[in-house]
Amino acid sequence: MELFKKSYRQRRESMQFNSLFVNRVFRTISLGINRQLGAFLVLLYFLGPYLSYAQENAKMESPNGQVGVSIFLEGGKLFYSVTYEQKSMLEKSPLGLETNAGSFTQELSFVKSLTGEEKKSYTQDRIKQSFIQYHANILTYTVKNSADQEISVHFQVSDNDIAFRYELPMWGETKGIVVERELTGYKFPSATTAFLSNMMRPMTGFARTAPSYESGYVADEPIANTNARLGYVFPSLFKIGNDGWVLLSETGVGSNFTASHLSAIQEGVYTVAYPQLEQNNGFGSSGAQLGLPSHTPWRTITLGNSLTPIVETTIPYDVVEPLYKPSTNYKFGKGTWSWIVWQDNSMNYEDQVAYIDLAAAMGFEYILIDAWWDERIGYDRMEELIRYANSKGVDVFLWYNSNGTVNDAFQTPLHKMNTSFARKNEMKWLKEAGVKGLKVDFFGGDKQETMRLYEDILVEANEHELMIIFHGATLPRGWERMYPNFVGSEAVIASEMLIFVQDTREKEAFYATLHPFIRNSVASMEYGGVLLNKFLNKGNRRGQERLTTDIFQLATGVLFQNPVQMFGLTPNNLEDVEPFVLDFLKKLPTTWDETRYIAGYPGKFSVIARRLGEHWYIAGVNAEKTPQTVKLQLPMIQGKKVLLYNDDKAKHPTLQTVEIGKNGEFTVTIQSNGGFVLTNQK
């Protein structure tokens, strides 16, 4: 009896109540029940309350024991909490769903909990790492409502990431439901500050095309102040006082669900919010239609005591799988793009020839030909232009308007992507003409209707061997792995706003120091950057002055990750930019084998390292008003001679060879609105 009590206390302390243990207890009792009935009754007396506690209050840890998750019922409602290294990252936070066929928000009771483990490795050719090993512990916690309908919350906890989703079985004869709202919440400790971008008001902005994930950010804002009326987009970054960092997002969203965002804080809690009804020109439900059995998308939480796991996370891809095979071996690379600086007037045959020649001179793989090409160049001459590009070793992306009904965007080609019949006809011509990819613009929001349009375009494009970039669009949510021909999405205040908005030019460095920790941490980011004109217009003499340095621009080519990069160079840059600056861009990769956080603080400065093969690129930018001298730890190139691209005190670009200390230490000064790059790529 004493031995049993000791064993029971140990198991209770570790909270590892599994079926094997319970079966052994009762098997032992049953063998001697005729002789030990009294002992059995005593055991039930002591075990009863603890077994109930163990069932309804489940705990799990990451494989390394640093992340802890607790799931529990309280007053018929479901909650969870999260710790990292025994420090609270999320306090008691709500869980639950409301559907049109059953509610899972209150009067819930425990059914069962199951544990398990997930181990896998995979390769991926268009994200921040090329080879990933994923190891997570699993807990599936099942409850039922007062109508005896069950629902499970499935948690996967790896060393710095949590992914969880709701899993819905069949409910009798019910086969189709609508998920109307979600209680999933995040309650941070009160000392937390936030780095957030607000959700845009639907049907506003240019041609009523909002929302398009192109708002500014608040940085280090006390969470009590984060009360934007429409909430905040994913991903969302939080600093938990002096205890660590948390990044919230979601993944695995396709035609199966609506995309979601974060609500404003209410009574200390953020919740998962579904799209506003006004999106998509008011058409479509804000909820999600599901056939049972089914599941919701993954909610993801990345956490640690530093920014390292935030920058290096692969959780958006770890818990999803490819939905189809690539129809061809898609080729990634760099491209030129006339519209970004020369704008609509460049949409003519002669200017596109000039940009094809620029791409060829730089050794770039692509040219992106933007809006109005169908009207101002035409289909027949476009075929001629494509043949000319191919003769120079350059392939072509073409721009399309996604819109048919959801907003007032008027640029052509129009009415080509919003219906299946039109898409298939157009994509047949595109393949025959030799086009390699499309940039599709001006989507209507985050409703399931729009998510289905994204997926339809991707699936049908793959059938015609076409890559897809989305612009004026939502955040990609695991799409690099789910859709093999997806090669990037904007969903950020991108380079075009540098042309149009003075405030964006003034904050260019500020935003650049945020993206590696937030937007670009969870998905590829088609920014369209590396602008080397002094003035962001065709004349390059006066007007929209660029406020960052040339080396800053080179550094963003490393900091901003996307497998197909359309850069903002202009033909005159071949003559008016330092040759070593152009040589850097000619060699710069767009895909990577490894990404590491080196140093930085969101909104102030950032330093990131990326590797392709044996070649490392370490890049940093500075948003502070004064130069910053930073001591870096660079074990990957310790003791080696490398190239340093940097700004001098007058902010002119410089190139020199430097030697990294044998201990891996290197000190660099980054000018205000400037940058640097270290590389062993000679």
C-alpha positions as CSV (number, residue, x, y, z in Angstrom):
1,M,0.0,0.0,0.0
2,E,2.8,2.5,0.9
3,L,4.6,1.6,-2.4
4,F,1.4,2.3,-4.3
5,K,0.9,5.7,-2.5
6,K,4.5,6.7,-3.4
7,S,4.1,5.7,-7.0
8,Y,0.8,7.6,-7.2
9,R,2.2,10.8,-5.7
10,Q,5.0,10.8,-8.2
11,R,2.6,10.4,-11.1
12,R,0.3,13.0,-9.8
13,E,3.1,15.5,-9.4
14,S,4.2,15.0,-13.1
15,M,0.5,15.1,-14.2
16,Q,1.1,12.0,-16.4
17,F,-2.2,10.2,-15.9
18,N,-2.5,7.8,-18.7
19,S,-4.6,4.8,-19.4
20,L,-1.8,2.3,-18.9
21,F,-1.3,3.5,-15.3
22,V,-5.0,3.3,-14.4
23,N,-5.4,-0.1,-16.0
24,R,-2.4,-1.4,-14.0
25,V,-4.0,-0.1,-10.7
26,F,-7.3,-1.7,-11.3
27,R,-5.8,-5.0,-12.6
28,T,-3.8,-5.2,-9.4
29,I,-6.9,-4.6,-7.3
30,S,-9.1,-7.0,-9.2
31,L,-6.6,-9.9,-8.8
32,G,-7.1,-9.7,-5.0
33,I,-10.5,-8.2,-4.8
34,N,-12.0,-11.0,-2.6
35,R,-9.2,-10.6,-0.1
36,Q,-8.7,-6.8,-0.3
37,L,-12.1,-5.3,-0.7
38,G,-11.5,-3.0,2.2
39,A,-8.2,-1.7,0.6
40,F,-10.0,-1.2,-2.7
41,L,-12.6,1.0,-1.1
42,V,-9.9,3.0,0.6
43,L,-8.1,3.5,-2.7
44,L,-11.3,4.7,-4.4
45,Y,-11.8,7.2,-1.6
46,F,-8.3,8.7,-2.1
47,L,-8.1,8.3,-5.9
48,G,-11.5,9.7,-6.7
49,P,-10.9,13.4,-6.5
50,Y,-7.4,13.2,-8.0
51,L,-8.5,11.1,-11.0
52,S,-11.3,13.7,-11.7
53,Y,-8.7,16.5,-11.4
54,A,-6.3,14.8,-13.7
55,Q,-8.9,14.2,-16.3
56,E,-10.3,17.7,-16.5
57,N,-7.0,19.6,-16.1
58,A,-4.5,18.4,-18.7
59,K,-0.9,19.6,-18.9
60,M,1.8,19.0,-21.6
61,E,5.3,20.1,-22.3
62,S,7.4,20.6,-25.4
63,P,10.1,17.9,-26.0
64,N,12.7,20.0,-24.3
65,G,10.4,20.8,-21.4
66,Q,10.6,24.6,-21.8
67,V,7.1,25.2,-23.2
68,G,4.2,24.3,-20.9
69,V,0.5,24.2,-21.9
70,S,-2.4,23.7,-19.5
71,I,-6.0,23.0,-20.7
72,F,-8.8,23.0,-18.2
73,L,-12.6,23.4,-17.7
74,E,-13.8,26.0,-15.3
75,G,-17.5,26.7,-14.7
76,G,-18.4,24.7,-17.9
77,K,-16.1,26.9,-20.0
78,L,-12.8,25.8,-21.7
79,F,-9.5,27.6,-21.1
80,Y,-5.8,27.2,-21.7
81,S,-2.6,28.9,-20.5
82,V,1.0,28.9,-21.7
83,T,4.4,29.2,-19.9
84,Y,8.0,29.3,-21.2
85,E,10.7,28.3,-18.8
86,Q,8.1,28.5,-16.0
87,K,7.2,32.1,-16.8
88,S,3.7,33.0,-17.8
89,M,3.4,33.9,-21.5
90,L,-0.4,33.5,-21.8
91,E,-2.7,33.6,-18.7
92,K,-6.1,31.9,-18.6
93,S,-7.3,32.3,-22.1
94,P,-10.6,31.2,-23.6
95,L,-11.3,28.4,-26.1
96,G,-14.5,27.5,-27.9
97,L,-16.6,27.7,-31.1
98,E,-20.1,28.8,-32.0
99,T,-21.7,27.0,-34.9
100,N,-25.2,27.0,-36.4
101,A,-25.6,23.4,-35.3
102,G,-24.2,23.5,-31.8
103,S,-22.5,25.8,-29.3
104,F,-19.2,25.0,-27.5
105,T,-18.9,28.2,-25.4
106,Q,-20.4,27.1,-22.1
107,E,-22.0,24.1,-20.2
108,L,-19.1,22.0,-21.4
109,S,-18.1,18.7,-19.7
110,F,-14.9,16.6,-20.1
111,V,-14.9,13.5,-22.3
112,K,-11.3,12.4,-22.7
113,S,-7.8,13.4,-23.4
114,L,-5.2,11.6,-25.5
115,T,-1.5,12.2,-25.9
116,G,0.9,11.4,-28.6
117,E,4.0,12.5,-30.5
118,E,4.7,13.9,-34.0
119,K,8.1,13.5,-35.7
120,K,8.9,14.3,-39.3
121,S,11.5,15.9,-41.5
122,Y,10.9,17.5,-44.9
123,T,12.5,19.7,-47.5
124,Q,11.0,23.0,-48.8
125,D,12.5,25.0,-51.6
126,R,11.0,28.5,-51.1
127,I,11.1,29.4,-47.4
128,K,13.7,30.5,-44.9
129,Q,15.1,26.9,-44.4
130,S,15.5,24.2,-46.9
131,F,15.6,21.2,-44.6
132,I,13.3,21.1,-41.5
133,Q,13.0,18.6,-38.6
134,Y,9.8,18.9,-36.6
135,H,9.2,17.2,-33.2
136,A,6.2,17.9,-31.2
137,N,4.2,16.4,-28.3
138,I,0.5,16.1,-28.9
139,L,-2.6,16.5,-26.7
140,T,-6.1,16.1,-27.9
141,Y,-8.6,17.3,-25.4
142,T,-12.3,16.4,-26.0
143,V,-15.4,18.0,-24.4
144,K,-19.1,17.8,-25.1
145,N,-21.9,20.3,-24.8
146,S,-25.3,20.0,-23.1
147,A,-26.6,18.3,-26.3
148,D,-23.9,15.6,-26.1
149,Q,-22.1,17.0,-29.2
150,E,-18.4,16.6,-29.0
151,I,-15.5,18.8,-30.1
152,S,-11.8,18.4,-29.6
153,V,-8.9,20.8,-29.2
154,H,-5.8,19.3,-30.8
155,F,-2.5,20.8,-29.5
156,Q,1.0,20.2,-31.0
157,V,3.8,21.6,-28.9
158,S,7.3,21.8,-30.1
159,D,10.3,23.4,-28.5
160,N,9.4,27.0,-29.4
161,D,6.0,26.7,-31.1
162,I,2.4,25.8,-30.3
163,A,-0.1,24.9,-33.0
164,F,-3.7,24.1,-32.2
165,R,-7.0,23.7,-33.9
166,Y,-10.5,22.5,-33.3
167,E,-11.5,19.1,-34.6
168,L,-15.2,18.4,-35.2
169,P,-16.6,14.9,-35.6
170,M,-19.9,13.9,-37.1
171,W,-22.9,15.0,-34.9
172,G,-25.6,12.4,-35.6
173,E,-26.9,13.0,-39.1
174,T,-25.5,16.6,-39.3
175,K,-23.1,16.7,-42.2
176,G,-22.8,20.5,-43.0
177,I,-22.3,23.4,-40.5
178,V,-21.3,27.0,-40.4
179,V,-18.8,28.1,-37.9
180,E,-20.1,31.5,-36.9
181,R,-17.6,32.8,-34.4
182,E,-14.6,31.7,-32.3
183,L,-13.8,32.3,-28.7
184,T,-10.1,31.5,-29.0
185,G,-8.3,34.2,-27.0
186,Y,-5.0,35.3,-25.8
187,K,-4.6,37.0,-22.4
188,F,-1.1,38.4,-21.9
189,P,0.5,39.5,-18.6
190,S,-0.3,43.2,-18.0
191,A,3.3,44.4,-18.6
192,T,3.1,43.2,-22.2
193,T,3.7,45.6,-25.1
194,A,2.6,45.0,-28.7
195,F,3.9,45.4,-32.2
196,L,0.7,45.5,-34.4
197,S,-0.7,46.5,-37.7
198,N,-4.4,47.4,-37.7
199,M,-7.0,45.9,-39.9
200,M,-8.1,48.2,-42.7
201,R,-11.7,49.4,-43.0
202,P,-13.4,47.4,-45.7
203,M,-14.4,49.0,-49.0
204,T,-12.2,52.1,-48.5
205,G,-8.9,53.3,-50.0
206,F,-8.1,53.2,-53.7
207,A,-11.1,52.0,-55.7
208,R,-12.6,50.5,-52.5
209,T,-9.9,47.8,-52.5
210,A,-9.3,47.6,-48.8
211,P,-8.5,45.5,-46.8
212,S,-5.1,44.6,-48.2
213,Y,-2.8,44.3,-45.2
214,E,-1.1,47.6,-45.9
215,S,-1.5,49.5,-42.7
216,G,1.3,50.9,-40.5
217,Y,2.5,49.6,-37.2
218,V,2.5,50.5,-33.6
219,A,5.7,49.4,-31.8
220,D,6.2,48.6,-28.1
221,E,2.6,49.9,-27.4
222,P,1.2,48.9,-24.0
223,I,-1.5,46.4,-24.7
224,A,-4.1,48.4,-22.8
225,N,-3.9,50.9,-25.7
226,T,-4.4,48.5,-28.5
227,N,-8.0,49.2,-29.2
228,A,-8.2,49.7,-33.0
229,R,-11.9,49.3,-33.9
230,L,-11.4,46.6,-36.4
231,G,-8.6,44.8,-34.7
232,Y,-5.2,43.8,-36.0
233,V,-3.8,41.6,-38.7
234,F,-1.8,38.4,-38.3
235,P,1.1,38.0,-37.5
236,S,1.1,39.9,-34.2
237,L,4.2,40.3,-32.0
238,F,4.2,40.8,-28.3
239,K,7.0,41.5,-25.7
240,I,6.2,39.9,-22.4
241,G,7.9,42.4,-20.1
242,N,11.4,41.1,-19.5
243,D,10.4,37.5,-19.8
244,G,10.3,36.9,-23.6
245,W,8.5,37.3,-26.9
246,V,5.3,35.8,-28.4
247,L,4.3,35.8,-32.1
248,L,0.7,34.9,-33.0
249,S,-0.5,33.8,-36.4
250,E,-2.5,31.1,-38.2
251,T,-1.7,28.6,-41.0
252,G,-3.4,26.0,-43.1
253,V,-6.1,28.4,-44.5
254,G,-7.3,27.7,-48.0
255,S,-10.8,27.2,-49.5
256,N,-11.6,25.3,-46.3
257,F,-12.2,28.3,-44.1
258,T,-12.2,32.0,-43.6
259,A,-9.0,33.9,-42.8
260,S,-9.0,35.5,-39.4
261,H,-7.4,38.3,-37.5
262,L,-6.9,39.6,-34.0
263,S,-9.6,41.6,-32.2
264,A,-8.9,44.8,-30.3
265,I,-8.1,44.0,-26.6
266,Q,-11.3,43.7,-24.5
267,E,-11.1,43.1,-20.8
268,G,-7.5,42.2,-21.2
269,V,-8.1,39.5,-23.9
270,Y,-7.5,39.5,-27.6
271,T,-9.7,37.0,-29.5
272,V,-9.7,35.5,-33.0
273,A,-12.0,37.6,-35.2
274,Y,-13.6,36.7,-38.5
275,P,-13.9,39.1,-41.5
276,Q,-16.2,42.0,-41.4
277,L,-19.4,41.6,-43.3
278,E,-18.6,44.7,-45.4
279,Q,-15.6,42.9,-47.1
280,N,-16.1,41.5,-50.6
281,N,-18.5,44.3,-51.3
282,G,-20.8,42.8,-48.7
283,F,-21.2,39.5,-50.4
284,G,-20.6,36.2,-48.5
285,S,-20.7,35.1,-44.9
286,S,-18.1,36.2,-42.4
287,G,-18.1,32.6,-41.0
288,A,-16.9,29.4,-42.5
289,Q,-18.8,26.5,-44.1
290,L,-17.6,23.0,-43.2
291,G,-18.6,19.5,-43.9
292,L,-18.3,17.1,-41.0
293,P,-16.0,15.6,-39.9
294,S,-13.6,18.5,-40.3
295,H,-11.3,20.9,-38.5
296,T,-10.4,24.6,-38.3
297,P,-7.1,26.1,-39.4
298,W,-4.2,26.0,-37.0
299,R,-3.7,28.8,-34.6
300,T,0.1,29.3,-34.0
301,I,2.1,30.7,-31.1
302,T,5.8,31.1,-31.3
303,L,7.6,32.0,-28.1
304,G,11.0,32.3,-26.5
305,N,13.1,34.4,-24.2
306,S,14.7,36.1,-27.2
307,L,13.8,36.9,-30.8
308,T,15.7,33.9,-32.2
309,P,12.7,31.6,-32.4
310,I,10.5,34.4,-33.8
311,V,12.9,34.9,-36.8
312,E,13.7,31.2,-37.3
313,T,10.3,29.6,-36.8
314,T,9.0,27.3,-39.5
315,I,5.7,26.4,-37.8
316,P,3.5,27.8,-40.6
317,Y,4.8,24.9,-42.7
318,D,5.4,22.2,-40.1
319,V,1.7,21.4,-39.6
320,V,0.6,21.6,-43.3
321,E,1.2,19.4,-46.3
322,P,1.3,20.0,-50.1
323,L,-2.2,19.9,-51.6
324,Y,-0.9,18.8,-55.1
325,K,2.3,18.1,-57.0
326,P,4.0,20.8,-59.1
327,S,3.2,20.3,-62.8
328,T,6.8,21.5,-63.7
329,N,10.1,22.3,-62.1
330,Y,9.4,25.9,-61.1
331,K,12.3,28.3,-61.4
332,F,12.9,31.1,-58.8
333,G,15.0,34.2,-59.2
334,K,15.1,38.0,-59.6
335,G,13.3,40.3,-62.0
336,T,12.9,43.8,-63.3
337,W,9.7,45.8,-63.2
338,S,9.0,49.0,-65.0
339,W,5.8,50.0,-63.2
340,I,7.2,50.6,-59.8
341,V,9.3,53.7,-60.8
342,W,8.2,54.5,-64.3
343,Q,4.5,53.8,-63.5
344,D,1.6,53.4,-66.0
345,N,3.2,55.4,-68.8
346,S,5.9,52.7,-69.1
347,M,3.3,50.2,-70.3
348,N,4.4,50.4,-74.0
349,Y,6.5,48.1,-76.1
350,E,9.7,50.2,-76.2
351,D,9.9,50.7,-72.4
352,Q,9.4,47.0,-71.8
353,V,12.2,46.2,-74.2
354,A,14.4,48.5,-72.2
355,Y,13.5,46.6,-69.0
356,I,14.1,43.2,-70.7
357,D,17.5,44.5,-71.7
358,L,18.1,45.6,-68.1
359,A,17.1,42.1,-66.8
360,A,19.5,40.5,-69.3
361,A,22.4,42.9,-68.3
362,M,21.9,42.0,-64.7
363,G,21.5,38.3,-65.3
364,F,18.0,38.3,-63.8
365,E,15.6,35.6,-64.7
366,Y,12.4,37.6,-65.1
367,I,10.6,40.7,-66.1
368,L,7.2,41.6,-64.6
369,I,4.9,43.5,-67.1
370,D,2.3,45.2,-65.1
371,A,-1.3,46.7,-65.6
372,W,-2.6,47.8,-69.0
373,W,-0.4,45.6,-71.1
374,D,-3.5,44.1,-72.8
375,E,-4.7,47.5,-74.0
376,R,-1.5,49.3,-74.6
377,I,0.7,46.5,-76.0
378,G,-1.9,43.9,-77.0
379,Y,-2.0,40.1,-77.1
380,D,-0.3,39.8,-80.5
381,R,2.6,42.1,-79.7
382,M,2.9,40.6,-76.3
383,E,3.7,37.3,-77.9
384,E,6.4,39.1,-79.9
385,L,7.7,40.7,-76.7
386,I,7.8,37.4,-74.9
387,R,9.9,35.9,-77.8
388,Y,12.2,38.9,-77.6
389,A,12.6,38.4,-73.8
390,N,13.3,34.7,-74.3
391,S,16.0,35.5,-76.8
392,K,17.7,37.5,-74.1
393,G,17.4,34.6,-71.6
394,V,14.6,36.4,-69.7
395,D,11.1,34.9,-68.9
396,V,7.9,36.9,-68.3
397,F,5.4,37.4,-65.5
398,L,2.2,39.2,-66.5
399,W,-0.1,41.3,-64.2
400,Y,-3.9,40.6,-63.9
401,N,-6.7,42.2,-62.0
402,S,-8.5,39.6,-59.9
403,N,-11.6,41.7,-59.7
404,G,-14.9,41.2,-61.3
405,T,-17.4,42.2,-58.6
406,V,-15.7,42.9,-55.3
407,N,-14.4,46.4,-55.6
408,D,-13.9,49.2,-58.2
409,A,-10.3,48.5,-59.4
410,F,-10.4,49.2,-63.1
411,Q,-6.9,48.4,-64.4
412,T,-6.9,45.8,-67.1
413,P,-6.7,42.8,-67.8
414,L,-10.0,42.7,-66.0
415,H,-12.6,39.9,-65.7
416,K,-10.0,37.3,-66.5
417,M,-9.3,35.7,-63.1
418,N,-12.6,35.8,-61.3
419,T,-14.4,32.9,-63.1
420,S,-13.2,29.4,-63.9
421,F,-14.2,29.6,-67.6
422,A,-12.3,32.9,-68.1
423,R,-9.3,31.7,-66.2
424,K,-8.9,28.5,-68.2
425,N,-9.2,30.3,-71.5
426,E,-6.6,32.9,-70.4
427,M,-4.2,30.4,-68.8
428,K,-4.3,28.3,-72.0
429,W,-3.1,31.3,-74.0
430,L,-0.5,32.2,-71.3
431,K,1.1,28.7,-71.4
432,E,1.1,28.7,-75.2
433,A,2.7,32.2,-75.3
434,G,5.5,31.0,-72.9
435,V,4.5,33.1,-69.9
436,K,6.0,31.7,-66.6
437,G,3.9,33.4,-64.0
438,L,1.2,35.8,-63.0
439,K,0.9,38.7,-60.5
440,V,-2.8,38.8,-59.5
441,D,-4.0,42.0,-57.7
442,F,-6.9,43.7,-55.9
443,F,-8.6,40.9,-53.9
444,G,-11.7,41.5,-51.8
445,G,-10.9,40.5,-48.2
446,D,-10.6,37.4,-46.0
447,K,-14.0,35.7,-46.4
448,Q,-14.1,32.1,-47.4
449,E,-15.4,33.2,-50.8
450,T,-12.1,35.0,-51.4
451,M,-10.0,32.3,-49.9
452,R,-11.6,29.9,-52.4
453,L,-10.7,32.3,-55.3
454,Y,-7.0,32.3,-54.2
455,E,-7.0,28.5,-54.2
456,D,-8.8,28.2,-57.5
457,I,-6.3,30.6,-59.2
458,L,-3.4,28.6,-57.8
459,V,-4.7,25.2,-58.7
460,E,-5.7,26.1,-62.2
461,A,-2.4,28.0,-62.7
462,N,-0.4,24.9,-61.8
463,E,-2.3,22.9,-64.4
464,H,-0.8,25.4,-66.9
465,E,2.7,25.5,-65.4
466,L,2.3,29.0,-64.1
467,M,3.7,30.5,-60.9
468,I,1.5,33.0,-58.9
469,I,2.3,36.2,-56.9
470,F,-0.6,37.8,-55.1
471,H,-0.8,41.6,-54.7
472,G,-3.3,43.7,-52.9
473,A,-3.9,40.5,-51.0
474,T,-4.1,38.7,-47.7
475,L,-1.3,37.1,-45.7
476,P,-0.2,33.7,-47.0
477,R,-1.0,31.1,-44.4
478,G,1.3,28.1,-45.1
479,W,0.8,28.5,-48.8
480,E,4.5,28.0,-49.8
481,R,4.1,24.4,-48.8
482,M,0.4,23.9,-49.6
483,Y,0.6,25.2,-53.1
484,P,3.8,24.3,-55.0
485,N,3.4,27.2,-57.6
486,F,2.8,29.9,-55.0
487,V,5.8,32.2,-55.0
488,G,4.9,35.2,-52.9
489,S,2.4,37.7,-51.7
490,E,2.5,41.4,-50.8
491,A,0.4,41.9,-47.6
492,V,2.6,44.7,-46.4
493,I,3.3,48.4,-46.9
494,A,5.4,47.6,-49.9
495,S,7.7,49.6,-52.2
496,E,4.8,51.2,-54.2
497,M,3.9,53.2,-51.1
498,L,7.4,54.8,-51.2
499,I,6.4,56.3,-54.5
500,F,3.0,57.6,-53.3
501,V,3.3,58.5,-49.7
502,Q,5.9,60.8,-47.9
503,D,5.1,59.2,-44.5
504,T,6.1,55.8,-45.8
505,R,9.4,57.2,-47.2
506,E,10.1,58.7,-43.8
507,K,9.4,55.4,-42.1
508,E,11.0,53.0,-44.6
509,A,13.8,52.1,-42.2
510,F,11.4,51.7,-39.3
511,Y,9.2,49.2,-41.2
512,A,12.3,47.4,-42.5
513,T,13.4,46.7,-39.0
514,L,10.0,45.2,-38.2
515,H,9.4,42.9,-41.1
516,P,12.0,40.1,-40.2
517,F,10.4,39.8,-36.8
518,I,6.7,40.0,-37.9
519,R,5.4,39.9,-41.4
520,N,8.3,38.1,-43.1
521,S,8.7,35.7,-40.2
522,V,5.6,33.6,-41.1
523,A,5.4,33.9,-44.9
524,S,7.3,35.0,-48.0
525,M,6.9,38.8,-48.7
526,E,6.8,40.1,-52.2
527,Y,8.0,43.7,-51.4
528,G,9.3,44.8,-54.8
529,G,12.3,46.7,-53.3
530,V,15.9,47.5,-53.9
531,L,15.3,50.9,-55.4
532,L,18.5,52.7,-56.4
533,N,17.2,55.9,-58.0
534,K,17.9,59.0,-55.8
535,F,14.4,60.2,-56.7
536,L,11.7,57.6,-57.2
537,N,10.5,58.6,-60.6
538,K,11.5,58.2,-64.2
539,G,13.5,61.5,-64.4
540,N,15.5,60.7,-61.2
541,R,16.2,64.5,-60.7
542,R,13.6,65.8,-58.3
543,G,10.4,64.8,-56.5
544,Q,10.0,61.7,-54.3
545,E,13.4,61.6,-52.7
546,R,14.6,58.3,-51.3
547,L,15.7,58.7,-47.7
548,T,17.7,55.5,-47.3
549,T,21.1,54.6,-48.5
550,D,22.1,52.4,-51.4
551,I,23.6,49.8,-48.9
552,F,20.3,49.9,-47.0
553,Q,18.6,48.9,-50.2
554,L,21.1,46.0,-50.7
555,A,20.6,44.8,-47.2
556,T,16.8,44.6,-47.7
557,G,17.5,42.2,-50.6
558,V,18.7,39.8,-47.9
559,L,16.4,40.8,-45.0
560,F,13.2,40.4,-47.1
561,Q,12.7,36.8,-48.1
562,N,10.7,35.8,-51.2
563,P,11.7,33.2,-53.8
564,V,10.9,35.5,-56.8
565,Q,12.1,39.1,-56.2
566,M,11.0,41.8,-58.5
567,F,13.5,44.6,-57.9
568,G,12.9,48.4,-58.5
569,L,16.0,49.0,-60.6
570,T,15.7,51.3,-63.6
571,P,17.8,51.2,-66.9
572,N,19.7,54.3,-65.8
573,N,21.1,52.5,-62.8
574,L,23.4,50.6,-65.1
575,E,25.3,53.9,-65.5
576,D,24.7,55.9,-62.3
577,V,25.2,53.3,-59.6
578,E,28.5,52.0,-58.3
579,P,29.5,48.8,-60.3
580,F,30.1,46.8,-57.1
581,V,26.5,47.6,-56.0
582,L,25.2,46.0,-59.2
583,D,27.6,43.1,-58.9
584,F,26.2,42.3,-55.5
585,L,22.7,42.2,-56.9
586,K,23.7,40.0,-59.8
587,K,25.0,37.3,-57.3
588,L,22.3,37.7,-54.6
589,P,20.2,34.5,-54.1
590,T,16.4,34.5,-53.6
591,T,16.2,31.1,-52.0
592,W,18.0,30.0,-48.8
593,D,19.1,26.9,-46.9
594,E,19.2,28.5,-43.5
595,T,18.1,31.7,-41.7
596,R,19.4,32.9,-38.3
597,Y,18.6,35.8,-36.0
598,I,21.8,37.7,-35.2
599,A,20.8,40.9,-33.4
600,G,18.2,43.7,-33.3
601,Y,15.0,45.1,-31.8
602,P,11.8,45.6,-33.8
603,G,11.5,49.2,-34.9
604,K,15.2,50.1,-34.1
605,F,17.6,47.8,-36.0
606,S,17.7,44.3,-37.3
607,V,20.5,42.0,-38.3
608,I,19.7,38.6,-40.0
609,A,21.9,35.9,-41.5
610,R,21.0,33.7,-44.4
611,R,22.9,30.9,-46.1
612,L,22.7,29.3,-49.5
613,G,25.1,26.4,-49.9
614,E,28.4,27.6,-48.4
615,H,27.7,31.3,-48.9
616,W,26.5,33.4,-46.0
617,Y,24.9,36.8,-46.2
618,I,24.6,38.8,-42.9
619,A,22.6,42.0,-43.4
620,G,21.4,44.7,-41.1
621,V,19.6,48.1,-41.2
622,N,19.3,50.9,-38.7
623,A,16.1,53.0,-38.1
624,E,17.5,55.0,-35.3
625,K,18.3,58.7,-35.8
626,T,22.0,58.2,-35.0
627,P,24.6,55.7,-36.2
628,Q,24.6,52.4,-34.2
629,T,27.7,50.5,-33.4
630,V,26.9,46.8,-32.9
631,K,29.0,43.9,-31.7
632,L,27.9,40.8,-33.6
633,Q,28.5,37.1,-32.9
634,L,29.1,35.4,-36.2
635,P,30.4,31.8,-35.6
636,M,29.4,30.8,-39.1
637,I,32.2,32.9,-40.6
638,Q,34.6,33.1,-37.7
639,G,38.3,33.7,-38.7
640,K,37.4,34.2,-42.4
641,K,38.0,37.1,-44.7
642,V,34.7,38.4,-46.1
643,L,33.3,41.3,-48.1
644,L,31.8,44.2,-46.1
645,Y,29.3,46.5,-48.0
646,N,28.7,49.5,-45.8
647,D,28.0,53.3,-45.8
648,D,30.7,55.8,-44.9
649,K,29.9,58.7,-42.7
650,A,28.6,60.7,-45.7
651,K,26.3,57.7,-46.4
652,H,28.1,56.8,-49.7
653,P,28.4,53.1,-50.5
654,T,31.8,51.4,-49.7
655,L,33.2,47.9,-50.2
656,Q,36.1,46.4,-48.4
657,T,37.5,43.1,-47.3
658,V,37.5,42.5,-43.5
659,E,38.5,39.6,-41.3
660,I,36.1,38.2,-38.7
661,G,37.7,37.5,-35.4
662,K,38.7,33.9,-34.5
663,N,36.1,34.0,-31.8
664,G,33.4,35.1,-34.3
665,E,33.1,38.6,-33.1
666,F,32.8,41.5,-35.4
667,T,31.8,45.1,-34.7
668,V,30.1,47.2,-37.3
669,T,28.7,50.7,-37.4
670,I,25.3,51.1,-39.2
671,Q,24.5,54.6,-40.3
672,S,21.0,56.1,-39.7
673,N,18.7,55.0,-42.5
674,G,21.6,52.9,-43.6
675,G,22.7,49.3,-43.7
676,F,25.4,46.8,-44.2
677,V,26.0,43.3,-45.7
678,L,28.8,40.9,-44.8
679,T,29.2,38.0,-47.2
680,N,31.7,35.3,-48.1
681,Q,30.3,35.2,-51.6
682,K,33.2,36.7,-53.6
